[in-house]
Amino acid sequence: MQPAAMTPPDVLGQNLQALTQILNAQQQMMEWQQDWLWQSLTTFRMPKMMQEDDPKAYIEAFERYAILRGLDKGYWASQLGAPGKAQAAYQGLPHDKAHDYDWIKTAILYQLEINLEHYRRLFRAKKGPEEK
């Protein structure tokens, strides 16, 4: 005895039911991921950079803390707080780069002239007159 042949409406109904189950499972996974992300963002409590902080040291500490907390790099730009000239560097970026952490970091360090020459001047300023 042969099994009864399925009609096209029956096949379509089964396919629709399977697709609905897959879609529901994906939607539930997406909701779990969003919950995890919001929890990560709300528990991320890095102190904001202050005027007197060394920007390079602050950025390095910020990056380590973000990695340690498991914060996705796509959200680093929104969590980096910068005052004064550093804020001006951020505000001067094009809109399409304002969410790119690496661009923001580069712009801040450039604006504050944090480069090899900056550290050379600091080093020489700390040396005594006889050591220069």
Secondary structure as a PSIPRED ss2 file (coil, helix, strand):
# PSIPRED VFORMAT (PSIPRED V4.0)

   1 M C   1.000  0.000  0.000
   2 Q C   1.000  0.000  0.000
   3 P C   1.000  0.000  0.000
   4 A C   1.000  0.000  0.000
   5 A C   1.000  0.000  0.000
   6 M C   1.000  0.000  0.000
   7 T C   1.000  0.000  0.000
   8 P H   0.000  1.000  0.000
   9 P H   0.000  1.000  0.000
  10 D H   0.000  1.000  0.000
  11 V H   0.000  1.000  0.000
  12 L H   0.000  1.000  0.000
  13 G H   0.000  1.000  0.000
  14 Q H   0.000  1.000  0.000
  15 N H   0.000  1.000  0.000
  16 L H   0.000  1.000  0.000
  17 Q H   0.000  1.000  0.000
  18 A H   0.000  1.000  0.000
  19 L H   0.000  1.000  0.000
  20 T H   0.000  1.000  0.000
  21 Q H   0.000  1.000  0.000
  22 I H   0.000  1.000  0.000
  23 L H   0.000  1.000  0.000
  24 N H   0.000  1.000  0.000
  25 A H   0.000  1.000  0.000
  26 Q H   0.000  1.000  0.000
  27 Q H   0.000  1.000  0.000
  28 Q H   0.000  1.000  0.000
  29 M H   0.000  1.000  0.000
  30 M H   0.000  1.000  0.000
  31 E H   0.000  1.000  0.000
  32 W H   0.000  1.000  0.000
  33 Q H   0.000  1.000  0.000
  34 Q H   0.000  1.000  0.000
  35 D H   0.000  1.000  0.000
  36 W H   0.000  1.000  0.000
  37 L H   0.000  1.000  0.000
  38 W H   0.000  1.000  0.000
  39 Q H   0.000  1.000  0.000
  40 S H   0.000  1.000  0.000
  41 L H   0.000  1.000  0.000
  42 T H   0.000  1.000  0.000
  43 T H   0.000  1.000  0.000
  44 F C   1.000  0.000  0.000
  45 R C   1.000  0.000  0.000
  46 M C   1.000  0.000  0.000
  47 P C   1.000  0.000  0.000
  48 K C   1.000  0.000  0.000
  49 M C   1.000  0.000  0.000
  50 M C   1.000  0.000  0.000
  51 Q C   1.000  0.000  0.000
  52 E C   1.000  0.000  0.000
  53 D C   1.000  0.000  0.000
  54 D C   1.000  0.000  0.000
  55 P H   0.000  1.000  0.000
  56 K H   0.000  1.000  0.000
  57 A H   0.000  1.000  0.000
  58 Y H   0.000  1.000  0.000
  59 I H   0.000  1.000  0.000
  60 E H   0.000  1.000  0.000
  61 A H   0.000  1.000  0.000
  62 F H   0.000  1.000  0.000
  63 E H   0.000  1.000  0.000
  64 R H   0.000  1.000  0.000
  65 Y H   0.000  1.000  0.000
  66 A H   0.000  1.000  0.000
  67 I H   0.000  1.000  0.000
  68 L H   0.000  1.000  0.000
  69 R H   0.000  1.000  0.000
  70 G C   1.000  0.000  0.000
  71 L C   1.000  0.000  0.000
  72 D C   1.000  0.000  0.000
  73 K H   0.000  1.000  0.000
  74 G H   0.000  1.000  0.000
  75 Y H   0.000  1.000  0.000
  76 W H   0.000  1.000  0.000
  77 A H   0.000  1.000  0.000
  78 S H   0.000  1.000  0.000
  79 Q H   0.000  1.000  0.000
  80 L C   1.000  0.000  0.000
  81 G C   1.000  0.000  0.000
  82 A C   1.000  0.000  0.000
  83 P C   1.000  0.000  0.000
  84 G H   0.000  1.000  0.000
  85 K H   0.000  1.000  0.000
  86 A H   0.000  1.000  0.000
  87 Q H   0.000  1.000  0.000
  88 A H   0.000  1.000  0.000
  89 A H   0.000  1.000  0.000
  90 Y H   0.000  1.000  0.000
  91 Q H   0.000  1.000  0.000
  92 G C   1.000  0.000  0.000
  93 L C   1.000  0.000  0.000
  94 P C   1.000  0.000  0.000
  95 H H   0.000  1.000  0.000
  96 D H   0.000  1.000  0.000
  97 K H   0.000  1.000  0.000
  98 A C   1.000  0.000  0.000
  99 H C   1.000  0.000  0.000
 100 D C   1.000  0.000  0.000
 101 Y H   0.000  1.000  0.000
 102 D H   0.000  1.000  0.000
 103 W H   0.000  1.000  0.000
 104 I H   0.000  1.000  0.000
 105 K H   0.000  1.000  0.000
 106 T H   0.000  1.000  0.000
 107 A H   0.000  1.000  0.000
 108 I H   0.000  1.000  0.000
 109 L H   0.000  1.000  0.000
 110 Y H   0.000  1.000  0.000
 111 Q H   0.000  1.000  0.000
 112 L C   1.000  0.000  0.000
 113 E C   1.000  0.000  0.000
 114 I C   1.000  0.000  0.000
 115 N C   1.000  0.000  0.000
 116 L H   0.000  1.000  0.000
 117 E H   0.000  1.000  0.000
 118 H H   0.000  1.000  0.000
 119 Y H   0.000  1.000  0.000
 120 R H   0.000  1.000  0.000
 121 R H   0.000  1.000  0.000
 122 L H   0.000  1.000  0.000
 123 F H   0.000  1.000  0.000
 124 R H   0.000  1.000  0.000
 125 A H   0.000  1.000  0.000
 126 K H   0.000  1.000  0.000
 127 K C   1.000  0.000  0.000
 128 G C   1.000  0.000  0.000
 129 P C   1.000  0.000  0.000
 130 E C   1.000  0.000  0.000
 131 E C   1.000  0.000  0.000
 132 K C   1.000  0.000  0.000
